[in-house]
Amino acid sequence: MSKSFEEQFIKSKGNPFIFEYREVRLSYKLKLVDPPISFIIKDVKTKSEWVQGIVVSVPNGIVNINGFKGPRMVLWEDIIPKIIHFTVEEGDELIIYNVWKVRPDGAMMYGHNGAGLCVHIKGDYSWFIECNDGFPDAKFEDLSFNLLKNN
């Protein structure tokens, strides 16, 4: 791997690129039709020295997680339940990406150096997402989880 994925994202203007037969992206975007739509995040696994997080974002919309509402929520792996239910109440796009904390002050970092994620579509409305954090490696095991549409 080159020094970092950041260089590849700069070259691709933030678009996904192929690395070792895998599509690497900064975030995963799902077009939504007719909210409200419910989702589940489960089987969250981490293998990083840094605390990992999942960002659930609905630009120009509202996401509801256990009564907390807003356009964006961060789910930190060290404090979330095993299964997270959330609803996109308004909006036409759901964006998922990973973040991490490396400093004692809790500063959140994302999208630079070794950051990237790979999405595996497992079927209709079911995805397995593997994330790499800021270390410039290509293991994609720093954070992984399943995202499912909750019918």
C-alpha positions as CSV (number, residue, x, y, z in Angstrom):
1,M,0.0,0.0,0.0
2,S,1.2,3.5,-0.6
3,K,1.7,5.8,2.3
4,S,-2.0,6.3,2.9
5,F,-5.5,6.0,1.4
6,E,-5.7,9.8,1.8
7,E,-3.5,10.2,-1.2
8,Q,-5.8,8.0,-3.3
9,F,-8.9,9.9,-2.1
10,I,-7.3,13.2,-3.1
11,K,-6.5,11.8,-6.5
12,S,-10.0,10.4,-6.9
13,K,-11.6,13.7,-5.6
14,G,-13.2,11.7,-2.7
15,N,-14.7,9.0,-4.9
16,P,-14.3,5.3,-4.3
17,F,-11.2,3.6,-5.8
18,I,-10.1,0.0,-6.2
19,F,-7.3,-1.3,-4.0
20,E,-6.3,-5.0,-4.0
21,Y,-9.6,-6.0,-5.7
22,R,-11.7,-4.1,-3.1
23,E,-13.6,-0.9,-3.5
24,V,-12.5,1.5,-0.8
25,R,-14.7,4.5,0.0
26,L,-14.8,7.3,2.7
27,S,-18.5,6.7,3.4
28,Y,-21.4,4.6,2.3
29,K,-24.4,6.5,1.0
30,L,-27.9,4.9,0.7
31,K,-30.6,6.7,-1.3
32,L,-33.8,6.6,0.7
33,V,-37.4,6.5,-0.6
34,D,-40.4,7.3,1.5
35,P,-39.2,7.6,5.1
36,P,-39.6,6.7,7.9
37,I,-37.3,3.7,7.4
38,S,-35.9,1.7,10.3
39,F,-32.5,0.1,10.4
40,I,-30.4,-2.1,12.8
41,I,-26.7,-2.0,13.4
42,K,-25.4,-5.2,15.1
43,D,-22.4,-7.5,15.5
44,V,-20.0,-4.5,16.1
45,K,-16.5,-5.7,16.4
46,T,-13.3,-3.7,16.9
47,K,-9.6,-4.4,16.7
48,S,-7.9,-1.1,17.3
49,E,-6.0,0.6,20.0
50,W,-8.3,3.6,19.5
51,V,-12.0,3.9,20.5
52,Q,-14.0,3.4,17.3
53,G,-17.4,5.0,16.3
54,I,-20.0,4.7,13.7
55,V,-21.6,7.9,12.3
56,V,-25.2,7.7,11.2
57,S,-25.9,10.9,9.2
58,V,-29.0,12.1,7.3
59,P,-28.1,15.5,5.7
60,N,-31.3,17.7,5.5
61,G,-33.1,15.0,7.6
62,I,-33.7,13.5,11.0
63,V,-32.4,10.3,12.5
64,N,-34.0,9.0,15.7
65,I,-32.0,6.7,18.0
66,N,-33.8,5.9,21.2
67,G,-35.6,9.2,21.2
68,F,-32.5,11.3,20.5
69,K,-33.1,13.1,17.2
70,G,-30.8,15.1,14.9
71,P,-29.2,15.0,11.5
72,R,-26.2,13.1,12.7
73,M,-25.4,10.7,15.6
74,V,-22.1,9.0,16.6
75,L,-22.3,5.5,18.1
76,W,-19.1,4.8,20.1
77,E,-18.2,1.2,20.4
78,D,-17.3,1.3,24.0
79,I,-20.8,2.5,25.1
80,I,-23.4,1.2,22.6
81,P,-25.7,-1.7,23.1
82,K,-25.1,-4.9,21.2
83,I,-28.0,-4.1,18.8
84,I,-28.8,-0.5,17.8
85,H,-32.2,0.3,16.3
86,F,-32.6,3.6,14.5
87,T,-35.1,5.3,12.3
88,V,-34.6,7.8,9.5
89,E,-37.7,10.0,10.0
90,E,-37.0,12.5,7.2
91,G,-34.4,12.8,4.5
92,D,-33.5,11.2,1.2
93,E,-30.0,9.9,2.0
94,L,-28.4,7.9,4.8
95,I,-24.6,8.2,5.1
96,I,-22.5,5.8,7.2
97,Y,-18.9,6.3,8.0
98,N,-16.4,5.5,10.8
99,V,-14.6,7.7,13.3
100,W,-12.1,7.2,16.0
101,K,-10.7,8.9,19.2
102,V,-7.0,9.0,19.6
103,R,-6.5,11.9,22.0
104,P,-7.3,12.0,25.7
105,D,-9.6,15.0,25.1
106,G,-11.9,12.8,23.0
107,A,-11.3,14.6,19.7
108,M,-13.0,12.7,16.9
109,M,-11.0,11.9,13.8
110,Y,-12.1,10.6,10.4
111,G,-11.4,10.5,6.7
112,H,-7.6,10.9,6.7
113,N,-4.4,9.0,6.5
114,G,-5.4,5.3,6.4
115,A,-9.2,5.8,6.7
116,G,-11.5,4.0,4.4
117,L,-14.2,1.4,4.4
118,C,-15.4,-1.5,2.3
119,V,-19.0,-2.5,1.9
120,H,-20.2,-6.0,1.2
121,I,-23.9,-6.3,0.1
122,K,-25.2,-9.4,1.7
123,G,-28.7,-9.3,0.1
124,D,-31.7,-7.0,-0.1
125,Y,-31.2,-4.4,2.6
126,S,-28.3,-6.1,4.3
127,W,-24.7,-4.9,4.4
128,F,-21.5,-5.9,6.1
129,I,-19.1,-2.9,6.5
130,E,-15.4,-3.2,7.3
131,C,-13.5,-0.1,8.3
132,N,-9.9,1.0,8.5
133,D,-8.9,3.8,10.8
134,G,-6.1,6.4,10.6
135,F,-3.3,3.9,10.6
136,P,-2.0,3.5,7.0
137,D,-2.6,-0.2,6.7
138,A,-5.1,-2.1,4.7
139,K,-6.5,-4.6,7.2
140,F,-10.1,-3.2,7.4
141,E,-10.5,-4.8,10.8
142,D,-10.4,-1.8,13.0
143,L,-14.3,-1.7,13.0
144,S,-16.8,-3.9,11.4
145,F,-20.6,-4.3,11.7
146,N,-23.8,-5.3,10.0
147,L,-26.3,-2.8,8.8
148,L,-29.8,-4.1,8.1
149,K,-33.0,-2.5,7.0
150,N,-35.6,-3.4,9.7
151,N,-38.8,-4.4,7.8
